[in-house]
Amino acid sequence: LLLRRPPSQALESIYGSDFTASSSSSPPSFTLRLLPFSTEGEGESHVSVVLDVRLPEGYPEGAPEVGVTITKGLTDDHIPDIKGVIEESIEENLGGPSIYAVAEAVREWLLSHNSPGQDDGSMYAQMMRRQTDKKKEAEKRTEEDYEDQTGKGEITEAEKEEREVMRRRAEGTPCTLENFEAWKAKFDAEMAEKGKA
């Protein structure tokens, strides 16, 4: 006989003091405080949110209700983005336990937005938010255009090759002992050829 733990017990064991169960409500409800970094040594958390979760009867077959409250470093302008992440994650995990997946998706979003000063109303902070949002939107559009073209078969081999070259340039060449030795041998040969080695 396999005994399943209630979702709230499993989440409490994962999130510890960041998990707060509501007083034996039915259906179950609880809050999760989320930071970009799950442990203290990973880095400084400039942003945080609290997810207010209410599980429906028959969970996980039914979709949970998840609200979000900003507690640090963000503005109300960020709430629609976070809700979009939550809704997408719930949809992807519908029919199975989804709260952990939702929490981790929100944590990833927080990590990508973990910069100081996003909650102040200064012109500089607003400008930096707009600049970051524009950059992310442009990257998203480029990716969507690429997917649209590849899905329709409209992308040429030259475009595929050019995109692959750009991707490799962005990633860079990993510096391994083998790569370094190959580069060094080539460099020494060029220098010897020029008479400078």
C-alpha positions as CSV (number, residue, x, y, z in Angstrom):
1,L,0.0,0.0,0.0
2,L,1.5,3.3,-1.1
3,L,0.7,6.3,1.0
4,R,0.7,9.7,-0.6
5,R,1.6,12.8,1.5
6,P,-0.8,15.7,1.2
7,P,0.7,18.4,-1.0
8,S,0.9,20.9,1.9
9,Q,3.2,18.4,3.8
10,A,5.4,17.9,0.8
11,L,5.7,21.6,0.2
12,E,6.4,22.4,3.9
13,S,9.2,19.9,3.9
14,I,10.7,21.6,0.7
15,Y,10.1,25.3,1.6
16,G,10.4,25.1,5.4
17,S,9.8,28.5,7.1
18,D,8.8,30.0,3.7
19,F,5.7,27.8,3.8
20,T,2.7,28.9,6.0
21,A,-0.4,26.7,6.1
22,S,-3.8,28.4,6.7
23,S,-5.5,27.1,9.8
24,S,-6.9,23.7,8.5
25,S,-9.1,25.4,5.9
26,S,-11.0,23.3,3.5
27,P,-10.1,23.3,0.7
28,P,-6.5,23.6,1.8
29,S,-4.8,26.9,1.4
30,F,-1.3,28.2,2.2
31,T,1.3,30.8,1.3
32,L,4.8,30.4,-0.1
33,R,7.4,33.1,0.2
34,L,9.7,32.9,-2.8
35,L,13.1,34.4,-3.3
36,P,15.4,34.1,-6.4
37,F,17.9,32.1,-4.5
38,S,16.8,29.1,-2.5
39,T,19.8,29.1,-0.1
40,E,21.6,31.9,1.5
41,G,25.1,31.3,-0.1
42,E,23.9,31.5,-3.7
43,G,23.6,35.3,-3.9
44,E,21.7,38.4,-2.7
45,S,17.9,38.4,-3.2
46,H,16.7,41.9,-4.2
47,V,13.2,40.7,-5.0
48,S,10.6,38.5,-3.4
49,V,6.9,37.5,-3.7
50,V,4.4,35.6,-1.7
51,L,2.1,33.1,-3.5
52,D,-1.4,32.7,-2.0
53,V,-2.5,29.2,-2.9
54,R,-5.9,27.6,-2.6
55,L,-6.2,23.9,-3.7
56,P,-9.5,22.8,-5.1
57,E,-11.3,19.7,-4.1
58,G,-9.9,16.8,-6.1
59,Y,-6.5,18.4,-6.5
60,P,-4.3,17.7,-8.5
61,E,-6.9,17.1,-11.2
62,G,-8.3,20.6,-10.7
63,A,-6.3,23.8,-11.2
64,P,-5.2,25.5,-8.0
65,E,-6.0,29.2,-7.4
66,V,-2.8,31.2,-7.1
67,G,-2.5,34.8,-6.2
68,V,0.6,36.8,-5.9
69,T,1.7,39.6,-3.5
70,I,5.0,41.5,-4.1
71,T,7.0,41.8,-0.9
72,K,10.3,43.2,-2.0
73,G,12.0,44.9,-4.9
74,L,9.2,44.9,-7.5
75,T,6.3,47.1,-8.4
76,D,2.7,46.3,-9.3
77,D,3.7,46.6,-12.9
78,H,5.4,43.2,-12.6
79,I,2.2,41.4,-11.3
80,P,0.8,40.7,-14.8
81,D,4.1,39.1,-15.9
82,I,4.3,36.9,-12.8
83,K,0.6,35.9,-13.2
84,G,1.4,35.0,-16.8
85,V,4.2,32.7,-15.6
86,I,1.9,31.2,-13.0
87,E,-0.9,30.5,-15.5
88,E,1.4,29.0,-18.0
89,S,2.9,26.7,-15.5
90,I,-0.5,25.6,-14.1
91,E,-1.6,24.9,-17.7
92,E,1.5,22.8,-18.5
93,N,1.1,20.8,-15.3
94,L,-2.7,20.4,-15.2
95,G,-3.8,17.0,-14.0
96,G,-0.7,16.5,-11.9
97,P,0.8,18.1,-8.8
98,S,1.6,21.6,-10.0
99,I,2.4,23.9,-7.1
100,Y,6.1,23.0,-6.9
101,A,6.4,23.6,-10.7
102,V,4.6,26.9,-10.4
103,A,6.8,28.0,-7.5
104,E,10.0,27.1,-9.4
105,A,8.8,28.9,-12.5
106,V,8.1,32.0,-10.4
107,R,11.5,31.6,-8.7
108,E,13.2,31.5,-12.2
109,W,11.3,34.6,-13.2
110,L,12.5,36.3,-9.9
111,L,16.1,35.2,-10.7
112,S,15.9,36.9,-14.1
113,H,14.6,40.1,-12.5
114,N,16.8,40.1,-9.4
115,S,18.3,43.5,-9.6
116,P,18.2,46.3,-6.9
117,G,16.2,49.4,-7.2
118,Q,13.2,48.1,-9.3
119,D,10.7,49.2,-6.7
120,D,11.7,52.8,-6.5
121,G,9.9,55.3,-8.6
122,S,12.9,57.1,-9.9
123,M,13.2,58.0,-13.5
124,Y,16.4,55.9,-13.7
125,A,14.8,52.8,-12.4
126,Q,11.9,53.2,-14.8
127,M,14.2,53.7,-17.7
128,M,16.2,50.6,-16.7
129,R,13.1,48.5,-16.4
130,R,11.9,49.7,-19.9
131,Q,15.3,49.0,-21.4
132,T,15.4,45.5,-19.9
133,D,11.8,44.8,-21.0
134,K,12.5,45.9,-24.5
135,K,15.6,43.7,-24.7
136,K,13.6,40.7,-23.5
137,E,10.8,41.4,-25.8
138,A,13.1,41.7,-28.8
139,E,14.8,38.4,-27.9
140,K,11.3,36.8,-27.6
141,R,10.2,38.2,-31.0
142,T,13.4,36.9,-32.6
143,E,12.9,33.5,-31.2
144,E,9.2,33.5,-32.2
145,D,10.1,34.6,-35.7
146,Y,12.7,31.8,-36.0
147,E,10.1,29.3,-34.8
148,D,7.5,30.6,-37.2
149,Q,10.0,30.4,-40.1
150,T,11.3,26.9,-39.3
151,G,7.7,25.7,-38.7
152,K,6.7,26.9,-42.2
153,G,9.9,25.7,-43.8
154,E,10.7,29.3,-44.9
155,I,14.1,29.5,-43.4
156,T,17.0,28.9,-45.8
157,E,20.1,26.9,-45.1
158,A,22.2,30.1,-45.1
159,E,19.9,31.6,-42.4
160,K,20.1,28.5,-40.3
161,E,23.9,28.5,-40.6
162,E,24.1,32.2,-39.8
163,R,21.9,31.7,-36.7
164,E,24.1,28.8,-35.6
165,V,27.2,30.9,-36.0
166,M,25.6,33.7,-34.0
167,R,24.6,31.2,-31.3
168,R,28.1,29.8,-31.0
169,R,29.6,33.3,-30.9
170,A,27.2,34.2,-28.0
171,E,28.1,31.0,-26.1
172,G,31.8,31.3,-26.9
173,T,34.3,28.5,-27.0
174,P,34.7,26.6,-23.8
175,C,38.3,26.9,-22.5
176,T,39.4,23.3,-22.0
177,L,42.9,22.0,-21.8
178,E,42.5,20.4,-25.3
179,N,41.2,23.7,-26.8
180,F,44.0,25.7,-25.2
181,E,46.7,23.3,-26.3
182,A,45.4,23.3,-29.9
183,W,45.3,27.1,-29.9
184,K,48.8,27.3,-28.4
185,A,50.3,24.9,-31.0
186,K,48.7,26.9,-33.8
187,F,49.9,30.2,-32.3
188,D,53.5,28.8,-31.8
189,A,53.5,27.7,-35.4
190,E,52.4,31.1,-36.6
191,M,55.1,32.8,-34.5
192,A,57.8,30.4,-35.6
193,E,56.8,31.1,-39.2
194,K,57.2,34.8,-38.6
195,G,60.5,34.2,-36.8
196,K,59.4,35.5,-33.5
197,A,59.2,32.4,-31.4
